[in-house]
Amino acid sequence: MSIDHKNLVGRRSFLAAMATAGTAAAAGADVYDVRRFGVLGGRDVLETARFQAALDACSKAGGGTVYVPAGDYLSGGLFLPSRVSLYLEAGATIYASTRPEDYQEHAPNFITARKAEYISILGPGALHGQGTKDLGRRPGFADEPRPKFRTQVMLLEDCRDVTLRDFTILYSDSWACHLRTCEKVVVDGVTIFNNYFRTNSDGIDPDSCRDVRISNCHITAGDDCICLKTHDGIPCEDIVVTNCTTESIATAIKLGTGSDGDYRNITISNCTVRNSTVGVGFFIKDGGTIESVIVSDLAIENLRDPSLVNPERLSNMSYPLFVDIEKRREDSRLGAIRNVMFNNIEIRSNNGILMQGMRESVLENLVLHNISLRVTQPYDYSRRAKHKGGDSNPHDDRITLYARQPSYCTLANLRNVVVDNLQVDAAPGVLEAYARSALSVFNAQGVVLKSIARTPTGDFGPVVELHDVRPSLITGCLAAPGTGTFLRTYGMAEDDVALEANNLRLAQKALERE
C-alpha cells in the first residue's frame, strides 16, 4: 500500500496545531476540508462561495475546524463565525481578490468576524493581500494619490476568545490585522510581511481592546507595526506585547494617535525594533490618558538610510523614543500621560529622544532607567519636527520648539521625573559636526538625574542642560577627563538645583548659570 507522505506530515502538523490551540478539533470535533466543498485551487479561480460554504457548514454543526490544504487559492471577502477555526496548512496561501465587487457587505475586509467567540486562525499557511507596490513613502511621493479601494486582510470586531497563531500575512494592502473592541485575544507566532514602502499597511492594531497578548511575532510594515488605538471613549487596557521583532517605516510600537479613550495597564518587553522611523511612540491627540505603562528590555534601531524615505513625513521626524501630548484640533479635549517607565533600552540612531507634554498638561511620573544611545552618524536638526503620526494641529508651537534643541534626549513640560543611567556614545565626527548635550530638560518640577554621561569628551556643549527646572537633584555623575562644561542651567536660582555625590572635578566647569 502506498503512503502519501506529504498528506501524512500535513495531517500531523495540523493535529499538533489543534492541540496547541486547544480547539475542539483536538477532541475529535469535525474537520471540514475545503476540497469537500468544491474548492479547486489556483489563483485564477474565485473560490469565495465555496470557502464560505465550508465555514458556514462548520458553524451550523456547532463548530470545528475548516482545513485548507497546501496550494494557492483566490477569494473575496469571507465571514468567520463563532466556534470555528480556520487552519492553513503549510504551503497553503489564500490570495485576497483585488476587485471591490468580490467583497459585498464585508468590504474592504478579506476576513471579517463580528460578535464572534472562540474563533481562531492557525498556520503555518498564509493570507496574501496583494498590496505589493510602493505607495507614498519614497522621496518625492509623500502626496501620491491613494487607491479608492484597498483591502484589509482582517477585521475582528466585538469578538471574544480569539486565537491567531503561527500563520503569515503577506503584503496587506492596508491594515493587516484590525482588532476592534475585542477581549481575550492571543496573537502568537504570527509573521506579517508587508511592503515597507506602502503607506497605511499596518501590522496589528488593537483598537479599544481588553486582555490582549501579542507575542513571538515578526512584523515588517509600511506603516505602524503594532499600534494600539482607542475610539468612542472605550479604553485599550490590559495589553502585553513581548518577544516580537519589528521593522516599520513609521512607528514600530505605538500608542495612538486615535486617543479618544484611555490606555492603561500595558507592558511592552523583550522586543527588537530595526530600521524604523520611530521605535516606540506615544501620541495623545484626542483627550485620552496613557497611564500605567512599562516599556522594558528593547533594542531599537532607527532608519538605516534616511535618504530612501520622504523627508516631509519620515526622515526629519525620526526618534527612537517619542512621547507627545497635543490637541489635534483647537476644540479637542486635553489629554494626559502619566506613570510611565522606560527601562533597559539599547538604541542605535542618528537622532535623539523627544518626550514633551504641554504646559496645560505636563507629563507626570516619568522614569527613564538604563538608556544607552549609540549615535551612529551626524544628522542635521535644522528641519527636524515632532513626529505627527497622523493628523496634527498645525498651530502647535512645539512642532519644532523642542525637536530642534541641541540634545540627544530632550524632555519638556514635566512633573516628577527620574532619569537614571543615560549613556550617550557618539561615533567619531558626530559631535564635531553637531555639538549636542546628552540631556536637556525644559519647564519641569521635581527632577532627579543620576549617572548621565556623554562620550567622547570635549568642548561639545554641556553634558546636561536644565531650563526652568525646580527643584532638581543631580547625583552619581562622573565627569570623564576632557569634559568641558558638565551642567548648564537657564533661568534658575542657585537653590533650584542640588549636586550631591558626584565627581565632576575633571570637568573644565562643573556648573554654568545663564
PASE-8723 format. One record per residue (C-alpha): residue in one letter; x, y, z. Coordinates in steps of 0.001 Angstrom, whole numbers, padded with zeros to 6 digits, always signed. Example, Ala and Ser with C-alpha at 12.3 -4.5 7.8 and 13.67 -1.06 7.14 Angstrom:
% PASE-8723
A+012300-004500+007800S+013670-001060+007140
//
This chain:
% PASE-8723
M+000000+000000+000000S+001414+003386-000979I+001505+006172+001625D+001002+009844+000797H+003815+011166+002981K+003023+014807+002179N-000554+014498+003399L+000550+012443+006400V+003042+015112+007514G+000450+017799+006928R-002107+015911+008973R+000337+015507+011851S+001211+019221+011865F-002499+020028+011737L-003307+017848+014753A-000362+019273+016683A-001564+022794+015998M-005094+021921+017079A-003816+020502+020333T-001685+023571+020976A-004581+025897+020227G-006910+023903+022447T-009603+023767+019774A-012489+021389+019574A-010783+019591+016700A-008211+018162+019082A-011007+016461+020952G-012373+014850+017824A-014739+017519+016528D-015408+017561+012809V-012806+018843+010382Y-014138+020446+007214D-011688+020087+004356V-012480+022835+001850R-011974+020405-001010R-015182+018662+000083F-016981+021892-000779G-015600+022111-004288V-012558+024304-003702L-010212+023565-006596G-007229+025819-006013G-005358+028119-008338R-005057+031895-008429D-007346+032281-011442V-010459+030703-009879L-012503+032783-007400E-013415+030422-004532T-015320+032808-002209A-018644+030952-002201R-017045+027538-001682F-014799+028748+001169Q-017790+030384+002827A-019845+027219+002419A-017217+025291+004399L-017144+027933+007140D-020942+028029+007368A-021289+024247+007468C-018763+024050+010272S-020618+026744+012223K-024034+025152+011643A-022732+021856+013042G-021741+023595+016281G-018145+024401+015433G-014911+022720+014456T-012084+023352+012026V-012062+024371+008398Y-008964+022854+006857V-007153+024427+003886P-004567+022065+002359A-001407+023157+000563G-001964+025123-002603D-002749+028593-003914Y-006309+029925-003727L-008185+033132-004610S-011092+034507-002604G-013110+037607-001922G-014472+038627+001475L-015107+035821+003987F-017032+035792+007255L-015612+033789+010204P-018404+032551+012515S-018241+031668+016215R-016546+028454+017334V-014765+027981+014034S-011024+027572+013478L-009536+028274+010074Y-006429+026147+009654L-003974+026968+006865E-001714+024024+006110A+001960+024505+005298G+002133+025604+001677A-001433+026953+001668T-001833+030577+000557I-005188+032301+000125Y-004918+035407-002035A-007308+038307-001457S-009097+039429-004575T-008276+042979-005658R-011774+043577-007117P-014245+045562-004966E-017189+043571-006306D-015800+040423-004651Y-016362+041769-001127Q-020024+042831-000917E-021048+043559+002680H-017566+042721+004009A-015755+045439+002045P-012906+046159+002309N-012067+043254+004666F-010745+039946+003411I-011687+038100+006615T-014353+039541+008924A-015705+038390+012277R-018297+040337+014297K-019610+039493+017747A-017990+036077+017415E-016468+033986+020181Y-013999+031112+020327I-012579+031755+016872S-009084+031124+015611I-006878+031328+012563L-003941+028957+012681G-000911+028290+010497P+001610+027613+009152G-000023+028740+005892A-000524+032295+004634L-003011+035008+003722H-001858+037253+000866G-003257+040775+000496Q-001642+041521-002905G-000548+045011-001802T+002906+044633-003299K+003506+048060-004884D+005149+051098-003252L+002785+053861-002167G+003581+057297-000746R+006815+056527+001085R+009658+057171-001334P+011224+060649-001665G+009011+062867-003808F+005939+060642-003376A+004559+061793+000009D+001356+063076-001627E+000899+060219-004077P-002871+059601-004601R-004268+056673-002655P-006291+053980-004451K-010053+054204-003946F-010292+050551-002880R-007757+048861-000613T-008307+045553+001118Q-007657+044996+004807V-006686+041398+005485M-008562+041030+008760L-011199+042852+010847L-012301+041186+014067E-014907+043350+015812D-016616+042816+019190C-015131+039322+019433R-014098+037302+022485D-011709+034399+022993V-009694+034837+019824T-006529+032937+018889L-004295+033922+015980R-001272+031669+015828D+001609+030597+013582F+000359+031819+010207T+001698+034506+007880I+000141+037616+006384L+001831+038785+003199Y+001516+042202+001549S-001629+043505+003165D-002916+046377+001044S-003802+048390+004175W-004082+047239+007796A-003197+043578+008190C-004991+042776+011454H-007530+045174+012989L-008833+044055+016381R-011719+046366+017292T-013304+046191+020767C-012214+042594+021257E-011465+040782+024534K-009303+037810+025446V-007121+037759+022352V-003920+035774+021835V-001702+036643+018863D+001300+034330+018928G+003936+033398+016390V+002317+035401+013576T+004513+036767+010784I+003407+039864+008880F+005462+040917+005883N+004081+043987+004130N+005719+046290+001615Y+007928+048571+003722F+007208+051421+001286R+003396+051103+001194T+001618+053626+003384N-001196+052508+005740S-000078+048865+005638D-000105+048470+009435G+000621+045196+011172I-001520+044523+014278D-003911+047233+015525P-005704+046504+018832D-008380+049209+018929S-010173+049733+022274C-009429+046123+023227R-009001+044415+026584D-006838+041460+027640V-004680+041098+024520R-001394+039190+024395I+000868+039697+021379S+003977+037536+021481N+006667+035962+019329C+005613+037841+016198H+007704+039240+013358I+006289+042285+011580T+007586+044359+008669A+005182+047166+007793G+004792+050195+005542D+003152+051903+008489D+002968+051083+012218C+003836+047502+013216I+001880+047235+016475C-000467+050160+017024L-002825+050439+019983K-005777+052764+019380T-008934+053924+021141H-012277+055217+019882D-015615+056436+021272G-014166+056764+024767I-013582+052987+025054P-010238+052177+026721C-007457+049937+025498E-006232+048084+028582D-004514+045014+029960I-002249+044589+026936V+001014+042623+026754V+003453+042884+023835T+006528+040687+024193N+009251+038847+022267C+008483+040485+018928T+010746+041701+016127T+009558+044746+014199E+010547+046875+011210S+008445+049935+010416I+008769+052858+008057A+006538+054677+010563T+006333+053726+014272A+007264+050191+015287I+005300+050080+018561K+002749+052814+019060L+000024+054051+021385G-002246+056477+019489T-002859+058575+017548G-006539+057687+017810S-006878+058516+021507D-010465+059349+022362G-010295+056696+025110D-007676+055818+027710Y-004700+053430+027612R-003755+051660+030824N-002048+048586+032244I+000221+047925+029279T+003612+046216+029155I+005967+046142+026175S+009051+043973+026682N+011832+041944+025081C+011290+043331+021592T+013634+044261+018781V+012970+047308+016617R+015034+047712+013487N+015191+050158+010582S+012225+052191+011876T+011397+055891+011752V+010113+055828+015340G+010946+052997+017717V+008308+053421+020431G+005849+056316+020223F+003059+057576+022483F+000655+060022+020799I-002210+061628+022722K-004300+063919+020498D-007991+063398+021287G-008312+063743+025068G-007446+060257+026282T-004952+059336+029012I-001967+056984+028844E-001086+055597+032282S+000485+052595+033962V+002725+051602+031057I+006085+049819+031258V+008447+049594+028279S+011448+047400+029028D+014294+045412+027521L+014189+046715+023968A+016831+047044+021268I+015942+049919+018926E+017484+050887+015601N+016197+053889+013636L+016290+054293+009851R+019420+052794+008350D+019319+055015+005268P+017082+058103+005696S+017647+059061+002054L+015358+056202+000964V+012219+057710+002540N+010464+061030+002095P+011734+063748+004458E+008385+065566+004805R+006782+062888+006978L+009550+060486+007875S+013288+061149+007933N+013005+064599+009562M+010667+063137+012189S+012724+060164+013353Y+013022+059261+017057P+013996+056105+018934L+011575+057068+021737F+008849+059671+021252V+006141+060875+023635D+003785+063763+022876I+000552+065338+024064E-001309+067716+021787K-004827+068813+020917R-005443+067517+017411R-007860+070386+016800E-008500+073558+018737D-011718+072052+020127S-010164+068671+021052R-010205+067600+024691L-006956+067885+026630G-005327+064502+027267A-002676+063274+029722I+000291+060897+030055R+001410+059696+033490N+003036+056828+035359V+005215+055589+032507M+008556+053767+032762F+011203+053103+030089N+013739+050577+031346N+016763+048853+029783I+016598+050335+026290E+019553+049972+023900I+019418+052370+020943R+021339+052849+017686S+020276+056026+015929N+021369+059256+014307N+018521+061036+016119G+017690+061632+019756I+014816+061004+022151L+011953+063520+022470M+009310+063445+025217Q+007122+066508+025555G+003983+067377+027412M+002033+070615+027141R+002186+073452+029617E-001517+072799+030209S-000952+069028+030583V+002558+068029+031654L+003993+064529+031541E+003759+063153+035083N+005724+060491+036926L+008102+059575+034114V+011064+057232+034644L+013922+056562+032202H+016284+053898+033539N+019305+052315+031845I+019036+054042+028469S+022016+053560+026148L+022112+055615+022941R+024770+054956+020322V+024741+057852+017827T+025883+056330+014571Q+026277+059354+012285P+025716+063138+012226Y+022222+064388+011449D+021140+067981+010858Y+018261+069027+013141S+017560+072289+011279R+014468+070852+009560R+013538+068399+012269A+009979+068384+013626K+007993+066312+016074H+006511+063173+014568K+002920+063837+013504G+001698+060260+013497G-001405+061281+011537D-003475+064451+011534S-001828+067043+013764N-002500+070568+014973P-000529+072888+012649H-000703+075719+015202D+001137+073825+017947D+004287+075821+018773R+006003+072612+019901I+006192+071163+016393T+009813+072312+016201L+010463+074069+019544Y+011959+071081+021350A+012648+068835+018346R+015483+071120+017219Q+017197+071537+020576P+020889+070511+020528S+020371+067407+022646Y+020151+063645+022278C+017467+063348+024936T+015047+066261+025241L+012335+066277+027917A+009857+069166+028164N+006878+070129+030300L+007058+067540+033058R+006397+066870+036713N+008192+064228+038803V+010865+062789+036523V+013720+060371+037141V+016482+059780+034591D+018819+057119+035946N+021799+055969+033854L+021536+057689+030493Q+024623+056987+028392V+025159+058733+025043D+028052+057421+022951A+028683+059261+019674A+030659+057805+016789P+033756+059721+015624G+032876+063002+013924V+029295+063181+015188L+029746+065734+017948E+032302+067626+015884A+029611+068123+013235Y+026785+068975+015670A+027623+069691+019300R+024777+068344+021459S+024081+067640+025099A+023294+064182+026361L+020188+065515+028130S+018148+068723+028097V+015156+069316+030374F+012702+072192+029945N+009976+073508+032238A+009916+070750+034819Q+009160+070289+038509G+010781+067610+040616V+013623+066185+038513V+016191+063615+039673L+019139+062904+037379K+021625+060149+038109S+024600+058820+036157I+024319+060921+032989A+027260+060647+030582R+028303+061555+027040T+031288+060275+025125P+033611+061225+023622T+034535+064126+025841G+035423+067557+024528D+034064+071043+024070F+030737+069917+022602G+028443+071965+024797P+027281+070950+028274V+026584+067310+029040V+023336+068321+030794E+021148+071403+030295L+018329+072464+032618H+015883+075174+031584D+013436+076401+034250V+013680+073201+036282R+012921+073378+040001P+013612+071650+042255S+016185+069246+040831L+018810+066821+042104I+021856+065625+040182T+023705+062735+041734G+026034+059882+040907C+027571+061581+037855L+031188+061308+036800A+032911+063812+034514A+035481+061989+032413P+038830+063617+031556G+038403+066194+028813T+034840+067131+029715G+034103+070799+029032T+031032+072011+030903F+029049+069327+032664L+025900+071230+033689R+024427+074473+032390T+021246+075980+033859Y+018958+078629+032422G+016548+080823+034369M+017188+079012+037650A+018147+080212+041112E+021069+078710+042992D+018883+076617+045268D+016819+075206+042354V+019463+072532+041741A+021369+070341+044164L+024529+068467+043191E+025290+065621+045569A+027653+062634+045474N+029086+063496+042044N+032666+063569+040856L+032900+066489+038441R+036449+067558+039274L+037829+066704+035847A+035334+068902+034010Q+036578+072321+032970K+033391+073674+034531A+031112+071638+036754L+028298+074202+036582E+027481+077251+034479R+024477+079505+035061E+022766+081550+032374
//
